[in-house]
Amino acid sequence: ACYVAMERELARVPGAAPQDFDTASEVLARAVEQHALRPGAATQLVHLFEEARFSPHVMDEGHRATAVDVLNQVLAEMPSPA
């Protein structure tokens, strides 16, 4: 849910909007290239998303709390909508 929230906010940034066919890494790369995000916290959020999606283990409350914290950092770094 945190990754989806980041994508929703990126959709408002010209040139950084995620495309339906993008991987999480491609979304991140475009957002960084367009200066919509700095790579630090956004990279951490993408890694958490990929872990949740592709690993066989269950994500726990600690993962969720980390994702929420990182999402808040990402959103704070994003430029304000024009």
C-alpha positions as CSV (number, residue, x, y, z in Angstrom):
1,A,0.0,0.0,0.0
2,C,2.9,2.4,0.8
3,Y,4.5,1.7,-2.7
4,V,1.1,2.4,-4.4
5,A,0.8,5.7,-2.4
6,M,4.2,6.7,-3.7
7,E,3.2,5.8,-7.3
8,R,0.0,7.9,-6.9
9,E,2.0,10.9,-5.8
10,L,4.5,10.4,-8.7
11,A,1.6,10.5,-11.1
12,R,1.3,14.2,-10.3
13,V,4.9,15.0,-11.3
14,P,5.4,15.8,-15.0
15,G,7.7,13.2,-16.5
16,A,7.7,10.9,-13.5
17,A,4.3,9.3,-13.8
18,P,4.6,5.5,-13.5
19,Q,3.5,3.5,-16.6
20,D,1.4,0.3,-16.4
21,F,4.3,-1.7,-17.8
22,D,7.0,-0.4,-15.5
23,T,8.8,-2.5,-12.9
24,A,9.3,-1.0,-9.5
25,S,12.9,-0.2,-10.4
26,E,11.9,1.6,-13.6
27,V,9.4,3.7,-11.6
28,L,12.2,4.6,-9.2
29,A,14.7,5.3,-11.9
30,R,12.4,7.6,-13.8
31,A,11.4,9.5,-10.6
32,V,15.1,10.0,-9.7
33,E,16.0,11.0,-13.3
34,Q,13.2,13.6,-13.2
35,H,14.3,14.9,-9.8
36,A,11.0,13.9,-8.3
37,L,12.7,11.7,-5.7
38,R,16.1,11.3,-4.2
39,P,17.2,7.7,-4.3
40,G,17.7,7.0,-0.6
41,A,14.3,6.5,1.0
42,A,12.6,5.7,-2.3
43,T,15.1,2.9,-2.9
44,Q,14.3,1.5,0.5
45,L,10.6,1.6,-0.2
46,V,11.1,-0.2,-3.6
47,H,13.1,-2.9,-1.9
48,L,10.4,-3.4,0.7
49,F,7.8,-3.7,-2.1
50,E,9.9,-6.2,-4.0
51,E,10.5,-8.2,-0.8
52,A,6.7,-8.3,-0.1
53,R,5.9,-9.2,-3.6
54,F,8.5,-11.8,-4.4
55,S,9.8,-13.4,-1.2
56,P,8.2,-16.5,0.3
57,H,8.2,-15.2,3.9
58,V,5.4,-13.3,5.5
59,M,5.8,-9.6,6.0
60,D,5.3,-8.6,9.6
61,E,4.3,-5.5,11.5
62,G,7.9,-4.4,11.6
63,H,8.0,-4.4,7.8
64,R,4.8,-2.4,7.7
65,A,6.0,0.2,10.2
66,T,9.3,0.6,8.2
67,A,7.3,1.1,5.0
68,V,5.1,3.7,6.6
69,D,8.2,5.6,7.9
70,V,10.0,5.4,4.6
71,L,6.9,6.5,2.7
72,N,6.6,9.6,4.9
73,Q,10.3,10.4,4.1
74,V,9.6,9.9,0.4
75,L,6.5,12.1,0.4
76,A,8.4,14.8,2.4
77,E,11.1,14.9,-0.3
78,M,8.7,15.1,-3.3
79,P,8.2,18.5,-4.9
80,S,4.9,20.2,-4.2
81,P,2.3,19.9,-7.0
82,A,2.3,23.0,-9.2
